[in-house]
Every structure is written in C-alpha cells, then in structure tokens.
Amino acid sequence: MEIPDIQYVFIILCSLNEDFDGIASQISAAPPAQLTVEGVTARLMGELDRREACAISTPISRKNEERHMQTCGDTTAFKAAKRCWFCNKQGHFAKDCRSKRKQSTPKSVSVRQSRSSAQQPASYRKDRNEPRAFHASTRDRKRIKGAKWNSFIVDSGASQHVCNDRSLFISFEEEIGNVHLANSQVLQSLGRGTVKLDSLNITTANCIYCPSVDNLLSVRCFARQGITVRF
C-alpha cells in the first residue's frame, strides 16, 4: 500500500517540539500539493539556520543580561528562564546544547543503516566542504526486493546514495573518506561513482562506495533528479 507524501510530512510536523508550533502551523496551512517531504525539510532547515543566526548575533546582549542578573543576585531565576529550542530543556540556549552538538554533524552528509543492523545512524564526511544534512524525525524506509543486484533500502533520512558492492558501479573514482557512526565507530569509504539500477531504469550518480554499510538510496537525491519515490 502506497502512503502519500503528505502523511510523512505530518509525521515530521507532529514530532517537533512546541517551540516549532508557529512554523508547523504555517506549513500545515499550505496547499496539499506543496506539502512534500523535501519542501518541508528545506523550510525546517531554513528555520534552524535562522534561529542559529539569531543566537549567534546576540551573544553580547545575553552576557550583559546574565551579568546584570548576577549583580541583582537572581542568577538561578535567569537560568531557569532560558529554554533550548533543540532539546526543550531549561537552563541553556540551543547554541550551548550538548544534545545538539552530539546529534549534529555540521557540513556532513548523513546516512542510516537498516533496522536490522545493530549500528547506529551514521554520517559521511570527506572534508568540511560537504553540505550539512538535516535529520528528519521520520525514519521511513523500504527495502527493494526482486532486483537482479543486491537489495537496496530507500531511506528518507539519507542525503546521499551509498553502495557496498564495487561491481555495481559503471563509473568509479577512488576517494578515501570516513563514515562516522553515532557510537563513535568510524568506517572507511573507498570512493564514489555512478551505479545503474537496470530493474528500476534509473542511475544513481555520486554514490558513495562503503563496503561496511547497507546499500542506501537517498530520497533527497532522487528529488534533485526529479524522481518521485512512493513507499
């Protein structure tokens, strides 16, 4: 049974904390045709960037405010008034959030392994020029079966294709990189290139070759190619 894109959108919106109620209401009020996973992800990424920019642009005023509260002997009340929009806890702002630093991998490409794997969500990082990945709350994936080549997983959280079989590449360039897992394990990628999926009549360009990670097909990459993925 195919689940419409709009259902995944509302899964993402419902998983946001209360600090995102405003942007969630704006998104949900949009015409159904505009409620795509890629579109909503882009808006949320923009909102995160805007909030981070605001947090960075006013450090002096916050320090002055805290210094004033300390002078008045009410530091505890000031700290209690702080609230992090990332973890929704009091006592700090998002820019100082430990949970945010642990989960975020700036300027990296995220990939995720299958549910059957014991390894945790991972990120691919060659250097600091790689684009940052947005970690959506949904983990919807579906394994493609019946193909002539190894089974692949369509992952709405991955932002880049990954293949563990060198023989599936029709073009290949050696390029050593690392795949960083959430459990601090580091796996090595050996290159990237193009994989042609004959049974689906599509070509996945710029696919990472990592023998130790499940085969992943990125919904985001397909969207950039104009390919619609239905689960």
C-alpha positions, 0 to 999 in steps of 0.5 A: 500500500502506497502512503502519500507524501503528505502523511510523512510530512505530518509525521515530521510536523507532529514530532517537533517540539512546541517551540516549532508550533508557529512554523508547523502551523504555517506549513500545515496551512499550505496547499496539499500539493506543496506539502512534500517531504523535501519542501518541508525539510528545506523550510525546517532547515531554513528555520534552524539556520535562522534561529542559529543566526539569531543566537549567534548575533546576540551573544553580547546582549545575553552576557550583559543580561546574565551579568546584570542578573548576577549583580541583582543576585537572581542568577538561578531565576535567569537560568531557569528562564532560558529554554533550548529550542533543540532539546526543550530543556531549561537552563541553556540556549540551543547554541550551548546544547550538548544534545545538539552538538552530539546529534549534529554533524555540521557540513556532513552528509548523513546516512542510516543503516537498516533496522536490522543492523545493530549500528547506529545512524551514521554520517559521511564526511570527506572534508568540511566542504560537504553540505550539512544534512538535516535529520528528519524525525521520520525514519521511513524506509523500504527495502527493494526486493526482486532486483537482479543486484543486491537489495537496496533500502530507500531511506528518507533520512539519507542525503546521499546514495551509498553502495557496498558492492564495487561491481555495481558501479559503471563509473568509479573514482577512488576517494578515501573518506570516513563514515562516522557512526553515532557510537563513535565507530568510524568506517572507511569509504573507498570512493564514489561513482555512478551505479545503474539500477537496470530493474528500476531504469534509473542511475544513481550518480555520486554514490558513495562506495562503503563496503561496511554499510547497507546499500542506501538510496537517498530520497533527497537525491532522487528529488534533485533528479526529479524522481518521485519515490512512493513507499 
